[in-house]
Amino acid sequence: MGDIMRSRPIEGRMTAAGEGELVVFFIGMRINSFAAVRSWWPVARAMGPMLKELTQDPDSGLLGYRSLLAGPREVQLVQYWESKEKLLAYAAEPDKNHHPAWSAFNRRLREGKGKVGMWHETYVVPAGAYESIYTNMPESGLGKATGVLPVTHRGNRAATRLRVS
């Protein structure tokens, strides 16, 4: 799950090696007032310990993640999970980093009067309902989370990889 910029491109056409159902979880934070550092800085800092905790636990269910900048005010994170059960279990576990971070965020949200925003979206993707292709790229996205293999193992066309006739 290291830095993609340090990875070497893999020549040719590759596809993600993962099979079966997976969960794609998007989460983002938007700074609505740069001056309100007390509102948004703790929110921004909370994700690092959660990601460290998850990546150090091979049974957590987190397959991989990617951070994205969505402009000067917003940071987004794409996470790939084994199952919705593991994602929801982590979110609800009182002894893990998510629970206190979520409680603190809700407190700041009430006190901050709109100075920081947060959103998330969760997609449960059935087996056969996703496909990927990476050409002359380092492992990226789902391919980085699950590994890659030559695209010919899944078919040369997107419709084949998606099992569409």
C-alpha positions in Angstrom: 0.0 0.0 0.0 3.0 2.2 -0.5 3.4 5.4 -2.5 2.4 4.9 -6.1 4.9 7.5 -7.3 7.7 5.1 -6.2 6.4 2.1 -8.1 7.7 1.1 -11.5 5.4 0.8 -14.5 4.5 -2.8 -15.5 4.8 -3.1 -19.2 1.7 -4.3 -21.1 -1.9 -4.6 -20.3 -2.8 -5.8 -16.8 -6.0 -6.3 -14.8 -6.7 -6.6 -11.1 -6.2 -10.1 -9.7 -9.0 -9.8 -7.2 -12.1 -11.9 -7.5 -15.4 -12.1 -5.8 -17.5 -9.4 -4.1 -15.7 -6.3 -2.8 -16.6 -3.0 -1.2 -15.5 0.4 -2.4 -15.6 3.1 0.2 -15.1 6.7 -0.6 -14.6 9.3 2.2 -13.7 12.9 1.9 -13.2 16.0 4.0 -13.8 19.6 2.8 -12.3 22.6 4.5 -15.1 25.3 4.4 -13.1 27.8 6.3 -9.3 27.7 6.2 -9.2 30.1 9.2 -11.0 27.5 11.4 -7.9 25.3 11.9 -9.3 24.0 15.2 -12.3 22.6 13.3 -10.6 20.8 10.4 -7.0 20.0 11.5 -8.1 17.3 14.0 -10.4 15.8 11.3 -7.5 15.7 8.8 -5.1 14.1 11.3 -7.5 11.4 12.3 -7.3 9.3 9.1 -3.6 8.5 9.4 -3.8 6.5 12.6 -6.9 4.6 11.3 -5.1 3.6 8.1 -2.0 2.6 10.0 -4.2 0.5 12.4 -6.0 -1.2 9.4 -2.9 -1.9 7.4 -1.1 -3.5 10.3 -4.0 -5.9 10.9 -4.2 -8.4 8.0 -7.6 -9.5 9.2 -9.1 -6.0 9.2 -10.6 -6.5 5.7 -9.0 -3.4 4.2 -7.4 -4.5 0.9 -5.9 -1.1 0.0 -6.5 2.6 -0.4 -5.6 5.6 -2.4 -5.5 9.3 -1.3 -6.7 12.0 -3.7 -6.7 15.8 -3.8 -10.0 17.1 -5.1 -9.0 20.7 -5.3 -7.5 23.1 -2.7 -10.3 22.5 -0.1 -11.0 18.7 -0.3 -9.1 15.5 0.3 -10.6 12.2 -0.6 -9.7 8.6 0.1 -10.7 5.5 -1.9 -10.6 2.3 0.1 -11.1 -1.3 -1.1 -12.5 -3.7 1.4 -13.1 -7.5 1.5 -16.6 -7.2 2.7 -19.3 -4.8 4.0 -19.3 -6.9 7.3 -15.6 -6.1 7.9 -16.0 -2.4 7.0 -19.0 -2.1 9.4 -17.3 -4.1 12.1 -14.3 -1.7 12.1 -16.6 1.3 12.1 -18.5 0.0 15.2 -15.5 -1.4 17.2 -15.2 0.8 20.3 -11.5 -0.2 20.9 -10.3 0.9 17.5 -9.4 4.4 16.3 -12.5 5.0 14.2 -15.0 5.2 17.1 -13.2 8.0 19.1 -12.4 9.9 15.8 -16.0 9.8 14.7 -17.2 11.0 18.1 -14.7 13.9 18.1 -15.6 14.8 14.6 -19.3 15.0 15.4 -18.5 17.2 18.4 -16.4 19.5 16.2 -19.1 19.5 13.5 -21.6 20.9 16.1 -19.2 23.4 17.5 -17.7 24.5 14.2 -21.0 25.6 12.5 -20.1 24.4 9.1 -16.4 25.1 9.0 -15.5 21.6 8.0 -17.5 19.1 5.9 -17.2 15.3 5.6 -18.9 12.8 3.3 -18.7 9.1 2.5 -20.2 6.7 0.0 -20.1 2.9 0.2 -20.6 0.6 -2.8 -21.0 -3.2 -2.4 -19.8 -4.6 -5.8 -20.9 -8.1 -6.7 -18.4 -10.6 -8.2 -18.3 -10.1 -12.0 -19.7 -6.5 -11.8 -16.3 -4.8 -12.0 -13.3 -4.8 -14.3 -10.1 -3.0 -14.6 -7.2 -2.4 -17.0 -3.8 -0.9 -16.4 -1.5 -0.3 -19.5 2.1 0.5 -18.8 1.2 1.6 -15.2 2.5 0.7 -11.8 0.0 -1.2 -9.7 -2.8 1.3 -9.1 -6.2 1.4 -7.5 -7.9 -2.0 -7.2 -4.8 -3.5 -8.9 -2.6 -2.2 -6.1 -5.0 -3.5 -3.5 -5.3 -7.0 -4.9 -2.3 -7.4 -7.2 -2.3 -7.6 -11.0 -2.2 -10.2 -13.7 -2.0 -10.1 -17.5 -5.3 -8.9 -18.9 -5.5 -12.1 -21.1 -6.3 -14.1 -17.9 -9.7 -12.3 -17.7 -10.2 -11.5 -21.4 -9.0 -8.7 -23.8 -12.3 -6.9 -23.8 -14.1 -5.0 -20.9 -17.3 -6.9 -21.8 -15.6 -10.2 -21.3 -14.0 -9.1 -18.0 -17.5 -8.0 -16.9 -19.0 -11.3 -18.1 -21.3 -9.5 -20.5 -22.2 -11.5 -23.6 
